[in-house]
Amino acid sequence: MSNKLPVISGKEFIKFLESLGFVVTRVSGSHHRLKHPDGRVTTVPVHRNDDVPKGLLRKIIREDIELDLEKFIKLWELHK
């Protein structure tokens, strides 16, 4: 297993976050706002089937959903 971030579309990322307990609370244009029952929130852009930019994906993982990259990659592999 590598520590390289996977390429993820916005739609795929939202499905993954929902599997972690996040719920879409609102949609404003192409941006989906998700909230977890413990209070964590994030916004994911869904532009057609475009991939979430690596920098934004890294920011969401570290700061919004509060996971380290290794744990995220393990959870992502299990989710696929």
Order of alpha helices (4+ residues) and beta strands (2+ residues): alpha-beta-beta-beta-alpha-alpha
